[in-house]
Amino acid sequence: MTARMHLPDTFISLHAYVAPGPMQSPPPPTSSVIQQPFQTSPPPAMGQPQMPPGPQLPHMSPPQSPLASMQMSGPPMSGPPMSGPPMSGHPMSGPPMSGPPMSGHPMSGHPMSGQPMSGPLMSGQPMSGQPMSGQPMAGPPMSGPPMAGMGRPFPGPPPSGPGGFQQPGLGAAGPPGYPQQAGQFGGHMAGPQPGMPGAFPGAPGGLAGPPQKKLDPDSIPSIVTSWRLIHSSKTQVIEDDQVKRGGQVYSTNIRGQVPPLVTTDFTVQDQGNASPRFMRCTTYSLPSTADLAKQCQVPLAAIIKPFANLPKNETPLYVVNHGETGPIRCNRCKAYMCPYMQFIDGGRRYQCGFCNCVNEVPVFFFQHLDHMGRRADFYERPELSLGSYEFVATLDYCKNNKLPNPPAYIFMIDVSYNNIKSGLVKLICDELKTLLENLPSEEGTESSAINVGFVTYNKVLHFYNVKSALAQPQMMVVSDTAEMFVPLLDGFLVNYQESKAVIYNLLDQIPDMFAETNESETVFVPVIQAGVEAFKAAECSGKLFIFQSSMPTAEAPGKLKNRDDKKLVNTEKEKTLFQPQKGVYEQLSKECVAQGCCVDLFLFPSQYMDIATMADVPSHTGGSVYKYNNFQASTDVYHFLRDLRKDVQKSIGFDAIMRVRTSTGFRATEFFGAVHMNNTTDVEMAAVDCDKAMTVEFKHDDALSEETGALMQCALLYTTVNGQRRLRVHNLSLNCSSQLSELYKSCETDSLINFFAKSACRAILNQPLKNVREILVNQTAHMLACYRKNCASPSAASQLILPDAMKVFPVYMNSLMKTAPLVGSTELSTDDRAHQRLLLMGMGVEDTQLLLYPRLTPLVQDKPTHTMQSLFLPAPVRCSEERLTDSGMFLLENGHSMFLWLGQASPPELIQSIFNLPSLAHLQGHMCALPELDNPLSNKVRSFIDGLIEKRPNSMKLNIVRQKDKPEMLFRQFLVEDKGLHGGASYMDFLCYVHREIRQLLT
C-alpha cells in the first residue's frame, strides 16, 4: 500500500447545491480554504508553495473518456511532396522514433484525450463547515536533475550543473452517461448525469436548481489580478506570480522548470532550453508511463510559436553557418545538434540525446573536451549552449536543389460597386503608398528584398505592368476565369524602390478608373489561383493580400450560394454551418501550400459571406482573416489601417515545413493550428508569422526515464524575407515522474485551456455543439474528481477541491463554452461564429488567455481625481457587472474588441476632461475615438489605450458605451463571470454544476 501525497489544494464549500457529506479527517494547513464571508477566522492565504514529491500513488484503472471520440476535421489535405534530395537528406526527414508500440489507453492519441485540469477557486455557496486545520508537509522543493550539456549562453554565469480512476460501483466502462467505447460516441452523446440539473451550463438558460444565498464576491478568488503591476493585499495566484517573478530574469538552464505565467512581465535568458515565448507545455513533468498518463488524464501537449516576437531587451536568435556542410544532425533520427548531445571518446563522437545513436563528429566540428567532458568551445557555439538558434540551410534543403528567390507580396483589390462607393478602394490605394516603404526586411539590410504586384478584380481580373522603364502602368484584363493564367511575367512582380514612380501613378489611377462601375458581382477562387500562378512563374513564395466585400456569386470556379440557416442552430446539423464547402477550395489550399502562397483575407461584409468556406484557404496556408462588418470609412478607417500595417510589417517566414522530434518513449501524434498536413509528421505552412501558434499533442510509446527526462526539438525550415533558406531550432527538456503529485504541480493552466479551445473548435466540425459542451464539462469534472481521489487532502464531500497549480481553470472553461463558436444562439451571426473559430485555431497561449478572460480596467472608479496618477498600469478587476460603479469609467478589451464604459453618474468634470463635453448627455453614440485634449487624465487614458492596441496582434476598434444605453448589451456579453446573454452559466453556477458531477463520480 503506497502513501498518498497531499498537494496544496483549494477548498470551496458548496452547501447550497449539494447535501453535505460526512466530515473526514481535516486537511493540512497548506490547503487554501475559502471561508464564507461571515466566519470569524480569516482564510489562510492561497498560492502556498508546492509540496515536495511523495511516494507513488496506487494505480487505478481509468474509465473511458468521451473526449476520445472527438475526431474532428475531415480528411487531411494532400499535395505534392516537397521536391529535393532523397529523404535522408531532407531537413525534416528521418524515421520515426523507435520504441515498442503503445499499449496504453485507447484514446491517448486523440487531440482531446485523457486530460486533467482544474481552475480558479471560487465559492459557490456559503460554507457551513468549520475551518480546516492540520500539519504542513515538509521536504525539499522539487527539482529535476540538471540537463546534460546545459550551460549559459555567451553572456551570463554558468549554470549550477550540467489515466483516470475507477469509482466505486462504476465498472471499467466508466460512470453513467459516458460513452462505453473510447473513440466512439455510439450514435449519441451523454447527457447530464443522473440527479444533475437538466440544463447544461453551456446551453441557453443556464442552470436549474434551488435558489442560492448571496456570497461576497471578494471571497471568491479571481483571475483578474494577473495584470497587476503593483502590490496588492489580496493573495491571488496570478497576482502572486507577477509579484514573485515579475521583472525578474528567467534562466532556462533547469530541466522541467515551470515558466512564469503569460500575464507576468519577465525577461528570458536562454541557457539551454527554448524561451516560453516559443514553446509552452501543458505540464512540465510528464508521467513516466502510459498507464500513469491515463490515470492522471492531463493532456500532454506543447504550444509552439516558432516566430514569436522577442522583447528588445532579449537577444535575437544567433545564426549558425557551417557552409556547404550544412547543419550537423544525428544519422539515425535526424535530430539537429543541440545541448542534449553528449560528446564522448575525447570529442571524436557524440551520443544523440533523442535516440542514443553514437555519431562521428565531422572533422571541422571537432573540439577537445575538458576535465568535465564538456567541449572547450561550449560557450562559443549557440547550438551547444542555447535552446533556440538558426542554421543557414544548404542546397539540400531547397526545392529542386536551387536557392529560393526573395518572396513577393501581391495586393488584390475588389473594385466592385460596394468598395468604390464606400471609399475603401481609395483608402487602400492611399495607404499602400506609405505602407510599401516599410516592407519587412532582415535586420542589418538597408531595404526589403520583397517584390510587389497589383491586381484589381470584380467579375474579371486586371493585372498591371509596373516595370520601372514604363512611363505609365499598363493594364491587362483576364476575363476567362475558368482557366486562370497570368498575362504577363516581366513587370508584374517588381522591386518597389525601383518602380516607385510607376506604382504611385497606378495607385492614383485605380480609384478613378472604376469610379463609375456598376458591377456588384465578384469572383474569389480565380483571384487566389492568379496569385499561385504568378508565384510559380517567378519561382518564389509569397503572400496575397485580398480585400473583398461580398460573397463570390459571379459565374466562376468557387461560386458560393447562401447556406446560412438559423433553423440548424442547436440541431444535429449545426456543424454544417462551420464546415467549408469542399471541391475547388480544398484543392486550392493544397496548391497554395505546395507553392508557398499564403493568403491574408480582409473582409468588409454587409451580409452573410460564408466565411467558413472563404476563410478555409487562409486557415490552411498560415494566413489571417480580418473582418469589418458594415465598414464605414468615418468610423472604421483607423481600425482597418492599423490591422493592415501590422499584417504587412510583421516578422514572417515563407514556404515552411516543421517537424517535432522527441526522445525515445513518446512522440507527437496530433497537430492543431492554421496548418496543412500531407503526412503524420510534417507540418506544412505556406507562411508562418509571429502571431501563429501550433498546438502539438504527445502520447507514450514506452516508459520514460525519470533520470534522463524527456526531450523535444522543433525544427522549422523556412525562407526568410530576403530569400535565404534557414532552419530555426527550438529545444525543450521536461522532467518525468512516477508521482501524480509532481505532474499536477507542474501543470500550466493557460496552455491547458489553449489545448482544449483548439480541440473543441476542431470537434464542432463533426460533433453537435451540445455534445462538445457536455464533453468539456464531463472532462472538467472527471479530471477534478481524479485529482481529488488521488492527490487531495481529505475533506468534507461538500467542498470542491482544486489543485493549487490550476486554480484558474474553471473560469477559463466556463468562458470557453460562452464563446461564439460554442454557444448555440440564433442571435449570433454564423459568419462571426465561424470567424472566431478560425481565430482560435491559430492562437498562442497569451491570445487565448485574454480572449477567454477579458481585461476589465477601472480607469476611474469613483471620482475623476482617483485616476492612474500613482500607478504604472491600472489594476484590472473581475470581469463581472458587480465591479462596475455608476460614477466610474472602465475599459474592457480581449485582444479583438475594446469598450470604454461610462457610468450614468459620471461626474461632469470627468466627461469634460476626457471628451471636452459638459456632461454625459452630450456624448454622441457613434464616437469611436477619444479627442486629443491637453490635460493629464486625457493624456493618460489615451496613452493607456494606445499602448494596449500596440501590444495586441490585432487592432481593436474602440466602442464607447454609456450605462443603460442599448449598445451596452454588446459590452455585457464580455463580462464572462456573469450569466451569458446568449446562453451559458455564471461562473458560480458553473462551479456548482461541476461539483455535483464530481460528487456523482466519487460516490
Secondary structure as UniProt FT lines:
FT   STRAND          9..13
FT   TURN            15..17
FT   TURN            29..30
FT   STRAND          32..34
FT   TURN            37..38
FT   HELIX           66..69
FT   HELIX           87..89
FT   TURN            91..92
FT   TURN            106..109
FT   TURN            111..112
FT   TURN            148..149
FT   TURN            168..169
FT   TURN            172..173
FT   TURN            176..177
FT   TURN            182..183
FT   TURN            186..187
FT   TURN            194..195
FT   TURN            201..202
FT   TURN            204..205
FT   HELIX           217..219
FT   HELIX           224..227
FT   HELIX           237..245
FT   TURN            246..247
FT   STRAND          249..251
FT   TURN            255..256
FT   TURN            262..263
FT   STRAND          267..269
FT   TURN            276..278
FT   STRAND          279..281
FT   STRAND          285..287
FT   HELIX           290..296
FT   STRAND          301..304
FT   TURN            306..307
FT   TURN            312..313
FT   STRAND          319..320
FT   HELIX           323..325
FT   TURN            331..333
FT   TURN            339..340
FT   STRAND          342..344
FT   HELIX           345..347
FT   STRAND          349..351
FT   TURN            353..355
FT   STRAND          358..360
FT   HELIX           363..365
FT   TURN            371..372
FT   TURN            376..377
FT   HELIX           378..380
FT   HELIX           382..385
FT   STRAND          388..392
FT   HELIX           395..397
FT   HELIX           399..401
FT   STRAND          408..414
FT   HELIX           417..421
FT   TURN            422..423
FT   HELIX           424..435
FT   HELIX           436..438
FT   TURN            443..444
FT   STRAND          451..457
FT   STRAND          461..465
FT   TURN            468..469
FT   STRAND          474..478
FT   TURN            481..482
FT   TURN            490..492
FT   STRAND          494..495
FT   TURN            496..499
FT   HELIX           500..513
FT   TURN            514..516
FT   HELIX           525..538
FT   STRAND          542..548
FT   TURN            557..558
FT   HELIX           566..568
FT   TURN            569..570
FT   TURN            572..573
FT   HELIX           574..577
FT   HELIX           584..595
FT   STRAND          597..603
FT   HELIX           611..614
FT   HELIX           616..620
FT   TURN            621..622
FT   STRAND          625..627
FT   TURN            629..630
FT   HELIX           633..649
FT   STRAND          652..662
FT   TURN            664..665
FT   STRAND          666..672
FT   STRAND          676..677
FT   STRAND          683..689
FT   TURN            690..691
FT   STRAND          694..700
FT   TURN            706..708
FT   STRAND          710..719
FT   TURN            721..722
FT   STRAND          725..737
FT   HELIX           740..745
FT   HELIX           749..763
FT   TURN            764..766
FT   HELIX           769..790
FT   TURN            797..798
FT   STRAND          799..803
FT   HELIX           804..806
FT   TURN            807..808
FT   HELIX           809..816
FT   TURN            817..818
FT   HELIX           820..822
FT   TURN            826..827
FT   HELIX           830..841
FT   HELIX           845..852
FT   STRAND          855..860
FT   TURN            864..865
FT   TURN            869..870
FT   HELIX           881..883
FT   TURN            886..887
FT   STRAND          889..893
FT   STRAND          898..902
FT   TURN            904..905
FT   HELIX           908..915
FT   HELIX           920..922
FT   TURN            925..926
FT   HELIX           936..951
FT   STRAND          958..962
FT   TURN            963..964
FT   TURN            966..967
FT   HELIX           968..972
FT   TURN            973..974
FT   TURN            976..977
FT   TURN            981..982
FT   HELIX           987..1002
//
